[in-house]
Amino acid sequence: MTTATPPPVSEPDPSTFACPSTLVGPCSGCQRSTHKYGSGGLPLCQWCMTLAREAWGPAVRFTSTRAQAQ
Ligand SMILES: [Zn+2]
């Protein structure tokens, strides 16, 4: 496990550094600035996404889940 401690919510998500400011919006979880809109945008910052993935388990995918081996 390599769970990093999230920085304060006043710190923008690193994803904002690589996208136009027009695509930046508040994370749905912690309200920090994150790349929310447009191509590659996510409603959650990478920290909340990491926590969500851990909560949901490794089976979670953004693409289709229908082809998973049982
Ligand atoms: Zn967040």
N, CA, C, O and the ligand as a Tripos MOL2 file, in Angstrom:
@<TRIPOS>MOLECULE
protein
  281   279    71     0     0
PROTEIN
NO_CHARGES

@<TRIPOS>ATOM
      1 N           0.8440   -1.1950    0.0000 N.3       1 MET1
      2 CA          0.0000    0.0000    0.0000 C.3       1 MET1
      3 C           0.8800    1.2460    0.0000 C.2       1 MET1
      4 O           1.8330    1.3540    0.7710 O.2       1 MET1
      5 N           0.5490    2.1490   -0.8510 N.am      2 THR2
      6 CA          1.3220    3.3830   -0.9340 C.3       2 THR2
      7 C           0.3790    4.5720   -0.8320 C.2       2 THR2
      8 O           0.4670    5.5170   -1.6170 O.2       2 THR2
      9 N          -0.5130    4.5180    0.1310 N.am      3 THR3
     10 CA         -1.4820    5.5940    0.2850 C.3       3 THR3
     11 C          -0.8000    6.8520    0.8090 C.2       3 THR3
     12 O          -0.2760    6.8830    1.9230 O.2       3 THR3
     13 N          -0.8210    7.8670   -0.0080 N.am      4 ALA4
     14 CA         -0.2340    9.1370    0.3940 C.3       4 ALA4
     15 C          -1.2650    9.9670    1.1420 C.2       4 ALA4
     16 O          -2.4660    9.8710    0.8900 O.2       4 ALA4
     17 N          -0.7830   10.7680    2.0500 N.am      5 THR5
     18 CA         -1.6770   11.6540    2.7710 C.3       5 THR5
     19 C          -2.0610   12.8220    1.8740 C.2       5 THR5
     20 O          -1.1850   13.5210    1.3650 O.2       5 THR5
     21 N          -3.3410   13.0420    1.6750 N.am      6 PRO6
     22 CA         -3.7500   14.1500    0.8120 C.3       6 PRO6
     23 C          -3.3050   15.4860    1.3840 C.2       6 PRO6
     24 O          -3.3040   15.6730    2.6010 O.2       6 PRO6
     25 N          -2.9290   16.4110    0.5180 N.am      7 PRO7
     26 CA         -2.5870   17.7580    0.9870 C.3       7 PRO7
     27 C          -3.8540   18.4780    1.4230 C.2       7 PRO7
     28 O          -4.9530   17.9800    1.1800 O.2       7 PRO7
     29 N          -3.7280   19.6340    2.0590 N.am      8 PRO8
     30 CA         -4.9140   20.4120    2.4480 C.3       8 PRO8
     31 C          -5.7710   20.7310    1.2350 C.2       8 PRO8
     32 O          -5.2550   20.8610    0.1250 O.2       8 PRO8
     33 N          -7.0750   20.8560    1.4380 N.am      9 VAL9
     34 CA         -7.9790   21.0910    0.3160 C.3       9 VAL9
     35 C          -7.7300   22.4470   -0.3310 C.2       9 VAL9
     36 O          -8.2330   22.7180   -1.4210 O.2       9 VAL9
     37 N          -6.9660   23.2890    0.3270 N.am     10 SER10
     38 CA         -6.6060   24.5670   -0.2900 C.3      10 SER10
     39 C          -5.6050   24.3780   -1.4110 C.2      10 SER10
     40 O          -5.4020   25.2710   -2.2340 O.2      10 SER10
     41 N          -4.9720   23.1980   -1.4390 N.am     11 GLU11
     42 CA         -4.0300   22.8760   -2.5050 C.3      11 GLU11
     43 C          -4.7900   22.2940   -3.6890 C.2      11 GLU11
     44 O          -5.5550   21.3450   -3.5160 O.2      11 GLU11
     45 N          -4.6000   22.8370   -4.8840 N.am     12 PRO12
     46 CA         -5.2740   22.2680   -6.0450 C.3      12 PRO12
     47 C          -4.7270   20.8930   -6.3840 C.2      12 PRO12
     48 O          -3.5850   20.5650   -6.0640 O.2      12 PRO12
     49 N          -5.5620   20.0970   -7.0360 N.am     13 ASP13
     50 CA         -5.1150   18.7800   -7.4750 C.3      13 ASP13
     51 C          -4.0440   18.9570   -8.5480 C.2      13 ASP13
     52 O          -4.1450   19.8640   -9.3740 O.2      13 ASP13
     53 N          -3.0250   18.1090   -8.5480 N.am     14 PRO14
     54 CA         -1.9730   18.2170   -9.5690 C.3      14 PRO14
     55 C          -2.4920   18.1760  -11.0010 C.2      14 PRO14
     56 O          -1.8320   18.6630  -11.9190 O.2      14 PRO14
     57 N          -3.6710   17.5970  -11.1910 N.am     15 SER15
     58 CA         -4.2210   17.5220  -12.5390 C.3      15 SER15
     59 C          -4.5350   18.9030  -13.1010 C.2      15 SER15
     60 O          -4.6230   19.0730  -14.3170 O.2      15 SER15
     61 N          -4.7040   19.8860  -12.2270 N.am     16 THR16
     62 CA         -5.0180   21.2360  -12.7140 C.3      16 THR16
     63 C          -3.8210   21.8790  -13.3940 C.2      16 THR16
     64 O          -3.9760   22.8180  -14.1740 O.2      16 THR16
     65 N          -2.6320   21.3780  -13.1030 N.am     17 PHE17
     66 CA         -1.4320   21.9760  -13.6800 C.3      17 PHE17
     67 C          -1.3090   21.6690  -15.1630 C.2      17 PHE17
     68 O          -0.5980   22.3590  -15.8940 O.2      17 PHE17
     69 N          -2.0050   20.6300  -15.5990 N.am     18 ALA18
     70 CA         -1.8520   20.1720  -16.9780 C.3      18 ALA18
     71 C          -3.0860   20.4440  -17.8290 C.2      18 ALA18
     72 O          -3.1960   19.9230  -18.9390 O.2      18 ALA18
     73 N          -4.0070   21.2460  -17.3290 N.am     19 CYS19
     74 CA         -5.2020   21.5390  -18.1050 C.3      19 CYS19
     75 C          -5.5210   23.0220  -18.0110 C.2      19 CYS19
     76 O          -5.0850   23.6940  -17.0760 O.2      19 CYS19
     77 N          -6.2890   23.5460  -18.9880 N.am     20 PRO20
     78 CA         -6.6650   24.9680  -18.9340 C.3      20 PRO20
     79 C          -7.5000   25.2730  -17.6980 C.2      20 PRO20
     80 O          -8.2710   24.4280  -17.2440 O.2      20 PRO20
     81 N          -7.3520   26.4570  -17.1610 N.am     21 SER21
     82 CA         -8.0790   26.8390  -15.9520 C.3      21 SER21
     83 C          -9.5810   26.8290  -16.1760 C.2      21 SER21
     84 O         -10.3540   26.7400  -15.2230 O.2      21 SER21
     85 N          -9.9970   26.9200  -17.4390 N.am     22 THR22
     86 CA        -11.4230   26.8960  -17.7440 C.3      22 THR22
     87 C         -12.0330   25.5260  -17.4950 C.2      22 THR22
     88 O         -13.2540   25.4030  -17.3950 O.2      22 THR22
     89 N         -11.2030   24.4980  -17.3940 N.am     23 LEU23
     90 CA        -11.6960   23.1460  -17.1640 C.3      23 LEU23
     91 C         -11.5910   22.7410  -15.6960 C.2      23 LEU23
     92 O         -11.9040   21.6100  -15.3240 O.2      23 LEU23
     93 N         -11.1500   23.6750  -14.8810 N.am     24 VAL24
     94 CA        -10.9850   23.3890  -13.4600 C.3      24 VAL24
     95 C         -12.2780   23.6750  -12.7080 C.2      24 VAL24
     96 O         -12.9340   24.6910  -12.9410 O.2      24 VAL24
     97 N         -12.6330   22.7770  -11.8140 N.am     25 GLY25
     98 CA        -13.8200   22.9680  -10.9890 C.3      25 GLY25
     99 C         -13.6010   22.3030   -9.6470 C.2      25 GLY25
    100 O         -12.6060   21.6060   -9.4450 O.2      25 GLY25
    101 N         -14.5350   22.5200   -8.7250 N.am     26 PRO26
    102 CA        -14.3760   21.9390   -7.3860 C.3      26 PRO26
    103 C         -14.6200   20.4370   -7.3800 C.2      26 PRO26
    104 O         -15.5480   19.9440   -8.0210 O.2      26 PRO26
    105 N         -13.7890   19.7260   -6.6590 N.am     27 CYS27
    106 CA        -13.9770   18.2930   -6.4750 C.3      27 CYS27
    107 C         -15.3300   18.0390   -5.8180 C.2      27 CYS27
    108 O         -15.7360   18.7750   -4.9190 O.2      27 CYS27
    109 N         -16.0230   17.0000   -6.2660 N.am     28 SER28
    110 CA        -17.3220   16.6690   -5.6860 C.3      28 SER28
    111 C         -17.1960   16.1690   -4.2500 C.2      28 SER28
    112 O         -18.1740   16.1620   -3.5020 O.2      28 SER28
    113 N         -16.0120   15.7570   -3.8760 N.am     29 GLY29
    114 CA        -15.8340   15.2320   -2.5360 C.3      29 GLY29
    115 C         -15.3310   16.2770   -1.5600 C.2      29 GLY29
    116 O         -15.9620   16.5320   -0.5340 O.2      29 GLY29
    117 N         -14.1890   16.8840   -1.8800 N.am     30 CYS30
    118 CA        -13.5380   17.7580   -0.9010 C.3      30 CYS30
    119 C         -13.5060   19.2150   -1.3420 C.2      30 CYS30
    120 O         -13.0250   20.0760   -0.6050 O.2      30 CYS30
    121 N         -14.0100   19.4950   -2.5290 N.am     31 GLN31
    122 CA        -14.1260   20.8720   -3.0310 C.3      31 GLN31
    123 C         -12.7980   21.4860   -3.4580 C.2      31 GLN31
    124 O         -12.7490   22.6660   -3.8060 O.2      31 GLN31
    125 N         -11.7370   20.7140   -3.4370 N.am     32 ARG32
    126 CA        -10.4820   21.2900   -3.9180 C.3      32 ARG32
    127 C         -10.5560   21.4810   -5.4230 C.2      32 ARG32
    128 O         -11.3250   20.8010   -6.1030 O.2      32 ARG32
    129 N          -9.7660   22.3960   -5.9400 N.am     33 SER33
    130 CA         -9.7280   22.6090   -7.3770 C.3      33 SER33
    131 C          -9.1460   21.3810   -8.0600 C.2      33 SER33
    132 O          -8.0910   20.8790   -7.6720 O.2      33 SER33
    133 N          -9.8430   20.9100   -9.0740 N.am     34 THR34
    134 CA         -9.3690   19.7500   -9.8060 C.3      34 THR34
    135 C          -9.7780   19.8680  -11.2590 C.2      34 THR34
    136 O         -10.6610   20.6550  -11.5970 O.2      34 THR34
    137 N          -9.1350   19.0840  -12.1300 N.am     35 HIS35
    138 CA         -9.5070   19.0500  -13.5440 C.3      35 HIS35
    139 C         -10.8360   18.3190  -13.6550 C.2      35 HIS35
    140 O         -10.8800   17.0900  -13.6950 O.2      35 HIS35
    141 N         -11.9250   19.0920  -13.7050 N.am     36 LYS36
    142 CA        -13.2540   18.5080  -13.6000 C.3      36 LYS36
    143 C         -13.9530   18.3790  -14.9450 C.2      36 LYS36
    144 O         -14.7140   17.4380  -15.1710 O.2      36 LYS36
    145 N         -13.6940   19.3190  -15.8230 N.am     37 TYR37
    146 CA        -14.4660   19.3790  -17.0640 C.3      37 TYR37
    147 C         -13.6190   19.0000  -18.2760 C.2      37 TYR37
    148 O         -12.3910   18.9510  -18.2100 O.2      37 TYR37
    149 N         -14.3020   18.7380  -19.3690 N.am     38 GLY38
    150 CA        -13.6180   18.4890  -20.6240 C.3      38 GLY38
    151 C         -12.9960   17.1050  -20.6790 C.2      38 GLY38
    152 O         -13.2260   16.2630  -19.8120 O.2      38 GLY38
    153 N         -12.1980   16.8890  -21.7260 N.am     39 SER39
    154 CA        -11.5810   15.5900  -21.9270 C.3      39 SER39
    155 C         -10.6230   15.2590  -20.7970 C.2      39 SER39
    156 O          -9.7370   16.0490  -20.4690 O.2      39 SER39
    157 N         -10.8050   14.0960  -20.2100 N.am     40 GLY40
    158 CA         -9.9160   13.6680  -19.1460 C.3      40 GLY40
    159 C         -10.2950   14.1910  -17.7750 C.2      40 GLY40
    160 O          -9.6450   13.8660  -16.7810 O.2      40 GLY40
    161 N         -11.3440   15.0010  -17.7170 N.am     41 GLY41
    162 CA        -11.7530   15.5580  -16.4380 C.3      41 GLY41
    163 C         -12.4870   14.5350  -15.5930 C.2      41 GLY41
    164 O         -13.1120   13.6130  -16.1150 O.2      41 GLY41
    165 N         -12.4040   14.7080  -14.2820 N.am     42 LEU42
    166 CA        -13.0720   13.8170  -13.3500 C.3      42 LEU42
    167 C         -13.7850   14.6540  -12.2900 C.2      42 LEU42
    168 O         -13.3010   15.7190  -11.9060 O.2      42 LEU42
    169 N         -14.9450   14.1700  -11.8160 N.am     43 PRO43
    170 CA        -15.6590   14.9310  -10.7770 C.3      43 PRO43
    171 C         -14.9680   14.8910   -9.4300 C.2      43 PRO43
    172 O         -15.2670   15.6910   -8.5440 O.2      43 PRO43
    173 N         -14.0420   13.9550   -9.2800 N.am     44 LEU44
    174 CA        -13.3080   13.8460   -8.0240 C.3      44 LEU44
    175 C         -11.8360   14.1480   -8.2600 C.2      44 LEU44
    176 O         -11.2940   13.8500   -9.3240 O.2      44 LEU44
    177 N         -11.1980   14.7410   -7.2630 N.am     45 CYS45
    178 CA         -9.7590   14.9290   -7.3460 C.3      45 CYS45
    179 C          -9.0710   13.5710   -7.1930 C.2      45 CYS45
    180 O          -9.7120   12.5810   -6.8390 O.2      45 CYS45
    181 N          -7.7820   13.5310   -7.4590 N.am     46 GLN46
    182 CA         -7.1020   12.2370   -7.4160 C.3      46 GLN46
    183 C          -7.0930   11.6410   -6.0090 C.2      46 GLN46
    184 O          -7.0310   10.4220   -5.8460 O.2      46 GLN46
    185 N          -7.1540   12.4850   -5.0160 N.am     47 TRP47
    186 CA         -7.1330   11.9760   -3.6360 C.3      47 TRP47
    187 C          -8.4580   11.2920   -3.3120 C.2      47 TRP47
    188 O          -8.4860   10.1840   -2.7760 O.2      47 TRP47
    189 N          -9.5680   11.9800   -3.6500 N.am     48 CYS48
    190 CA        -10.8770   11.3800   -3.3990 C.3      48 CYS48
    191 C         -11.0610   10.1450   -4.2710 C.2      48 CYS48
    192 O         -11.6660    9.1590   -3.8510 O.2      48 CYS48
    193 N         -10.5300   10.2130   -5.4910 N.am     49 MET49
    194 CA        -10.6550    9.0670   -6.3780 C.3      49 MET49
    195 C          -9.9200    7.8600   -5.8100 C.2      49 MET49
    196 O         -10.4020    6.7310   -5.9020 O.2      49 MET49
    197 N          -8.7650    8.1000   -5.2310 N.am     50 THR50
    198 CA         -8.0070    7.0100   -4.6180 C.3      50 THR50
    199 C          -8.7910    6.3860   -3.4740 C.2      50 THR50
    200 O          -8.8610    5.1640   -3.3480 O.2      50 THR50
    201 N          -9.3760    7.2360   -2.6450 N.am     51 LEU51
    202 CA        -10.1690    6.7360   -1.5200 C.3      51 LEU51
    203 C         -11.3840    5.9730   -2.0200 C.2      51 LEU51
    204 O         -11.7460    4.9350   -1.4680 O.2      51 LEU51
    205 N         -12.0190    6.5010   -3.0820 N.am     52 ALA52
    206 CA        -13.2070    5.8600   -3.6320 C.3      52 ALA52
    207 C         -12.8590    4.4850   -4.1870 C.2      52 ALA52
    208 O         -13.5980    3.5180   -3.9970 O.2      52 ALA52
    209 N         -11.7240    4.4120   -4.8770 N.am     53 ARG53
    210 CA        -11.3120    3.1250   -5.4460 C.3      53 ARG53
    211 C         -11.0590    2.1090   -4.3390 C.2      53 ARG53
    212 O         -11.4210    0.9390   -4.4620 O.2      53 ARG53
    213 N         -10.4390    2.5640   -3.2680 N.am     54 GLU54
    214 CA        -10.1670    1.6460   -2.1630 C.3      54 GLU54
    215 C         -11.4680    1.1850   -1.5150 C.2      54 GLU54
    216 O         -11.5910    0.0410   -1.0750 O.2      54 GLU54
    217 N         -12.4350    2.0980   -1.4660 N.am     55 ALA55
    218 CA        -13.7180    1.7520   -0.8510 C.3      55 ALA55
    219 C         -14.5030    0.7960   -1.7320 C.2      55 ALA55
    220 O         -15.1820   -0.1090   -1.2470 O.2      55 ALA55
    221 N         -14.3950    1.0150   -3.0360 N.am     56 TRP56
    222 CA        -15.1840    0.2070   -3.9610 C.3      56 TRP56
    223 C         -14.5190   -1.1240   -4.2900 C.2      56 TRP56
    224 O         -15.1810   -2.0850   -4.6810 O.2      56 TRP56
    225 N         -13.2130   -1.1640   -4.1260 N.am     57 GLY57
    226 CA        -12.4930   -2.3730   -4.4690 C.3      57 GLY57
    227 C         -11.8840   -2.2880   -5.8520 C.2      57 GLY57
    228 O         -12.1980   -1.3850   -6.6270 O.2      57 GLY57
    229 N         -11.0110   -3.2340   -6.1570 N.am     58 PRO58
    230 CA        -10.2470   -3.1890   -7.4110 C.3      58 PRO58
    231 C         -11.0780   -3.4760   -8.6480 C.2      58 PRO58
    232 O         -10.5810   -3.3080   -9.7620 O.2      58 PRO58
    233 N         -12.3180   -3.9010   -8.4960 N.am     59 ALA59
    234 CA        -13.1370   -4.2570   -9.6480 C.3      59 ALA59
    235 C         -13.7190   -3.0340  -10.3420 C.2      59 ALA59
    236 O         -14.2560   -3.1440  -11.4450 O.2      59 ALA59
    237 N         -13.6190   -1.8890   -9.7170 N.am     60 VAL60
    238 CA        -14.2210   -0.6900  -10.2930 C.3      60 VAL60
    239 C         -13.4600   -0.2550  -11.5440 C.2      60 VAL60
    240 O         -12.2320   -0.1650  -11.5540 O.2      60 VAL60
    241 N         -14.2150    0.0050  -12.5700 N.am     61 ARG61
    242 CA        -13.6280    0.4940  -13.8130 C.3      61 ARG61
    243 C         -14.4920    1.6310  -14.3370 C.2      61 ARG61
    244 O         -15.6940    1.6860  -14.0740 O.2      61 ARG61
    245 N         -13.8790    2.5210  -15.0670 N.am     62 PHE62
    246 CA        -14.6460    3.5870  -15.6940 C.3      62 PHE62
    247 C         -15.2870    3.0940  -16.9800 C.2      62 PHE62
    248 O         -16.3290    3.5970  -17.4010 O.2      62 PHE62
    249 N         -14.6560    2.1050  -17.5980 N.am     63 THR63
    250 CA        -15.2080    1.5360  -18.8080 C.3      63 THR63
    251 C         -16.1310    0.3900  -18.4430 C.2      63 THR63
    252 O         -16.4280    0.1830  -17.2660 O.2      63 THR63
    253 N         -16.5690   -0.3270  -19.3990 N.am     64 SER64
    254 CA        -17.5330   -1.3980  -19.1700 C.3      64 SER64
    255 C         -17.0360   -2.4130  -18.1480 C.2      64 SER64
    256 O         -15.8590   -2.7770  -18.1390 O.2      64 SER64
    257 N         -17.9380   -2.8630  -17.2940 N.am     65 THR65
    258 CA        -17.5910   -3.8790  -16.3110 C.3      65 THR65
    259 C         -18.1590   -5.2360  -16.6980 C.2      65 THR65
    260 O         -18.1070   -6.1930  -15.9250 O.2      65 THR65
    261 N         -18.7060   -5.3030  -17.9220 N.am     66 ARG66
    262 CA        -19.4220   -6.5290  -18.3010 C.3      66 ARG66
    263 C         -18.4950   -7.6730  -18.6890 C.2      66 ARG66
    264 O         -18.8990   -8.8360  -18.6820 O.2      66 ARG66
    265 N         -17.2580   -7.3430  -19.0280 N.am     67 ALA67
    266 CA        -16.3580   -8.3630  -19.5700 C.3      67 ALA67
    267 C         -15.3970   -8.9160  -18.5250 C.2      67 ALA67
    268 O         -14.4010   -9.5530  -18.8700 O.2      67 ALA67
    269 N         -15.6910   -8.6750  -17.2500 N.am     68 GLN68
    270 CA        -14.7760   -9.1490  -16.2330 C.3      68 GLN68
    271 C         -14.8870  -10.6480  -16.0310 C.2      68 GLN68
    272 O         -15.9730  -11.2280  -16.0670 O.2      68 GLN68
    273 N         -13.7250  -11.2580  -15.8180 N.am     69 ALA69
    274 CA        -13.6990  -12.6870  -15.5100 C.3      69 ALA69
    275 C         -14.1890  -12.8990  -14.0870 C.2      69 ALA69
    276 O         -13.8860  -12.1000  -13.2010 O.2      69 ALA69
    277 N         -14.9170  -13.9270  -13.8690 N.am     70 GLN70
    278 CA        -15.4430  -14.2010  -12.5260 C.3      70 GLN70
    279 C         -14.4580  -15.0490  -11.7330 C.2      70 GLN70
    280 O         -14.7210  -15.3840  -10.5780 O.2      70 GLN70
    281 ZN        -11.4130   15.6550   -3.5560 Zn       71 ZN71
@<TRIPOS>BOND
     1     1     2 1
     2     2     3 1
     3     3     4 2
     4     3     5 am
     5     5     6 1
     6     6     7 1
     7     7     8 2
     8     7     9 am
     9     9    10 1
    10    10    11 1
    11    11    12 2
    12    11    13 am
    13    13    14 1
    14    14    15 1
    15    15    16 2
    16    15    17 am
    17    17    18 1
    18    18    19 1
    19    19    20 2
    20    19    21 am
    21    21    22 1
    22    22    23 1
    23    23    24 2
    24    23    25 am
    25    25    26 1
    26    26    27 1
    27    27    28 2
    28    27    29 am
    29    29    30 1
    30    30    31 1
    31    31    32 2
    32    31    33 am
    33    33    34 1
    34    34    35 1
    35    35    36 2
    36    35    37 am
    37    37    38 1
    38    38    39 1
    39    39    40 2
    40    39    41 am
    41    41    42 1
    42    42    43 1
    43    43    44 2
    44    43    45 am
    45    45    46 1
    46    46    47 1
    47    47    48 2
    48    47    49 am
    49    49    50 1
    50    50    51 1
    51    51    52 2
    52    51    53 am
    53    53    54 1
    54    54    55 1
    55    55    56 2
    56    55    57 am
    57    57    58 1
    58    58    59 1
    59    59    60 2
    60    59    61 am
    61    61    62 1
    62    62    63 1
    63    63    64 2
    64    63    65 am
    65    65    66 1
    66    66    67 1
    67    67    68 2
    68    67    69 am
    69    69    70 1
    70    70    71 1
    71    71    72 2
    72    71    73 am
    73    73    74 1
    74    74    75 1
    75    75    76 2
    76    75    77 am
    77    77    78 1
    78    78    79 1
    79    79    80 2
    80    79    81 am
    81    81    82 1
    82    82    83 1
    83    83    84 2
    84    83    85 am
    85    85    86 1
    86    86    87 1
    87    87    88 2
    88    87    89 am
    89    89    90 1
    90    90    91 1
    91    91    92 2
    92    91    93 am
    93    93    94 1
    94    94    95 1
    95    95    96 2
    96    95    97 am
    97    97    98 1
    98    98    99 1
    99    99   100 2
   100    99   101 am
   101   101   102 1
   102   102   103 1
   103   103   104 2
   104   103   105 am
   105   105   106 1
   106   106   107 1
   107   107   108 2
   108   107   109 am
   109   109   110 1
   110   110   111 1
   111   111   112 2
   112   111   113 am
   113   113   114 1
   114   114   115 1
   115   115   116 2
   116   115   117 am
   117   117   118 1
   118   118   119 1
   119   119   120 2
   120   119   121 am
   121   121   122 1
   122   122   123 1
   123   123   124 2
   124   123   125 am
   125   125   126 1
   126   126   127 1
   127   127   128 2
   128   127   129 am
   129   129   130 1
   130   130   131 1
   131   131   132 2
   132   131   133 am
   133   133   134 1
   134   134   135 1
   135   135   136 2
   136   135   137 am
   137   137   138 1
   138   138   139 1
   139   139   140 2
   140   139   141 am
   141   141   142 1
   142   142   143 1
   143   143   144 2
   144   143   145 am
   145   145   146 1
   146   146   147 1
   147   147   148 2
   148   147   149 am
   149   149   150 1
   150   150   151 1
   151   151   152 2
   152   151   153 am
   153   153   154 1
   154   154   155 1
   155   155   156 2
   156   155   157 am
   157   157   158 1
   158   158   159 1
   159   159   160 2
   160   159   161 am
   161   161   162 1
   162   162   163 1
   163   163   164 2
   164   163   165 am
   165   165   166 1
   166   166   167 1
   167   167   168 2
   168   167   169 am
   169   169   170 1
   170   170   171 1
   171   171   172 2
   172   171   173 am
   173   173   174 1
   174   174   175 1
   175   175   176 2
   176   175   177 am
   177   177   178 1
   178   178   179 1
   179   179   180 2
   180   179   181 am
   181   181   182 1
   182   182   183 1
   183   183   184 2
   184   183   185 am
   185   185   186 1
   186   186   187 1
   187   187   188 2
   188   187   189 am
   189   189   190 1
   190   190   191 1
   191   191   192 2
   192   191   193 am
   193   193   194 1
   194   194   195 1
   195   195   196 2
   196   195   197 am
   197   197   198 1
   198   198   199 1
   199   199   200 2
   200   199   201 am
   201   201   202 1
   202   202   203 1
   203   203   204 2
   204   203   205 am
   205   205   206 1
   206   206   207 1
   207   207   208 2
   208   207   209 am
   209   209   210 1
   210   210   211 1
   211   211   212 2
   212   211   213 am
   213   213   214 1
   214   214   215 1
   215   215   216 2
   216   215   217 am
   217   217   218 1
   218   218   219 1
   219   219   220 2
   220   219   221 am
   221   221   222 1
   222   222   223 1
   223   223   224 2
   224   223   225 am
   225   225   226 1
   226   226   227 1
   227   227   228 2
   228   227   229 am
   229   229   230 1
   230   230   231 1
   231   231   232 2
   232   231   233 am
   233   233   234 1
   234   234   235 1
   235   235   236 2
   236   235   237 am
   237   237   238 1
   238   238   239 1
   239   239   240 2
   240   239   241 am
   241   241   242 1
   242   242   243 1
   243   243   244 2
   244   243   245 am
   245   245   246 1
   246   246   247 1
   247   247   248 2
   248   247   249 am
   249   249   250 1
   250   250   251 1
   251   251   252 2
   252   251   253 am
   253   253   254 1
   254   254   255 1
   255   255   256 2
   256   255   257 am
   257   257   258 1
   258   258   259 1
   259   259   260 2
   260   259   261 am
   261   261   262 1
   262   262   263 1
   263   263   264 2
   264   263   265 am
   265   265   266 1
   266   266   267 1
   267   267   268 2
   268   267   269 am
   269   269   270 1
   270   270   271 1
   271   271   272 2
   272   271   273 am
   273   273   274 1
   274   274   275 1
   275   275   276 2
   276   275   277 am
   277   277   278 1
   278   278   279 1
   279   279   280 2
@<TRIPOS>SUBSTRUCTURE
     1 MET1         2 RESIDUE 1 A MET
     2 THR2         6 RESIDUE 1 A THR
     3 THR3        10 RESIDUE 1 A THR
     4 ALA4        14 RESIDUE 1 A ALA
     5 THR5        18 RESIDUE 1 A THR
     6 PRO6        22 RESIDUE 1 A PRO
     7 PRO7        26 RESIDUE 1 A PRO
     8 PRO8        30 RESIDUE 1 A PRO
     9 VAL9        34 RESIDUE 1 A VAL
    10 SER10       38 RESIDUE 1 A SER
    11 GLU11       42 RESIDUE 1 A GLU
    12 PRO12       46 RESIDUE 1 A PRO
    13 ASP13       50 RESIDUE 1 A ASP
    14 PRO14       54 RESIDUE 1 A PRO
    15 SER15       58 RESIDUE 1 A SER
    16 THR16       62 RESIDUE 1 A THR
    17 PHE17       66 RESIDUE 1 A PHE
    18 ALA18       70 RESIDUE 1 A ALA
    19 CYS19       74 RESIDUE 1 A CYS
    20 PRO20       78 RESIDUE 1 A PRO
    21 SER21       82 RESIDUE 1 A SER
    22 THR22       86 RESIDUE 1 A THR
    23 LEU23       90 RESIDUE 1 A LEU
    24 VAL24       94 RESIDUE 1 A VAL
    25 GLY25       98 RESIDUE 1 A GLY
    26 PRO26      102 RESIDUE 1 A PRO
    27 CYS27      106 RESIDUE 1 A CYS
    28 SER28      110 RESIDUE 1 A SER
    29 GLY29      114 RESIDUE 1 A GLY
    30 CYS30      118 RESIDUE 1 A CYS
    31 GLN31      122 RESIDUE 1 A GLN
    32 ARG32      126 RESIDUE 1 A ARG
    33 SER33      130 RESIDUE 1 A SER
    34 THR34      134 RESIDUE 1 A THR
    35 HIS35      138 RESIDUE 1 A HIS
    36 LYS36      142 RESIDUE 1 A LYS
    37 TYR37      146 RESIDUE 1 A TYR
    38 GLY38      150 RESIDUE 1 A GLY
    39 SER39      154 RESIDUE 1 A SER
    40 GLY40      158 RESIDUE 1 A GLY
    41 GLY41      162 RESIDUE 1 A GLY
    42 LEU42      166 RESIDUE 1 A LEU
    43 PRO43      170 RESIDUE 1 A PRO
    44 LEU44      174 RESIDUE 1 A LEU
    45 CYS45      178 RESIDUE 1 A CYS
    46 GLN46      182 RESIDUE 1 A GLN
    47 TRP47      186 RESIDUE 1 A TRP
    48 CYS48      190 RESIDUE 1 A CYS
    49 MET49      194 RESIDUE 1 A MET
    50 THR50      198 RESIDUE 1 A THR
    51 LEU51      202 RESIDUE 1 A LEU
    52 ALA52      206 RESIDUE 1 A ALA
    53 ARG53      210 RESIDUE 1 A ARG
    54 GLU54      214 RESIDUE 1 A GLU
    55 ALA55      218 RESIDUE 1 A ALA
    56 TRP56      222 RESIDUE 1 A TRP
    57 GLY57      226 RESIDUE 1 A GLY
    58 PRO58      230 RESIDUE 1 A PRO
    59 ALA59      234 RESIDUE 1 A ALA
    60 VAL60      238 RESIDUE 1 A VAL
    61 ARG61      242 RESIDUE 1 A ARG
    62 PHE62      246 RESIDUE 1 A PHE
    63 THR63      250 RESIDUE 1 A THR
    64 SER64      254 RESIDUE 1 A SER
    65 THR65      258 RESIDUE 1 A THR
    66 ARG66      262 RESIDUE 1 A ARG
    67 ALA67      266 RESIDUE 1 A ALA
    68 GLN68      270 RESIDUE 1 A GLN
    69 ALA69      274 RESIDUE 1 A ALA
    70 GLN70      278 RESIDUE 1 A GLN
    71 ZN71       281 GROUP 0 **** ****
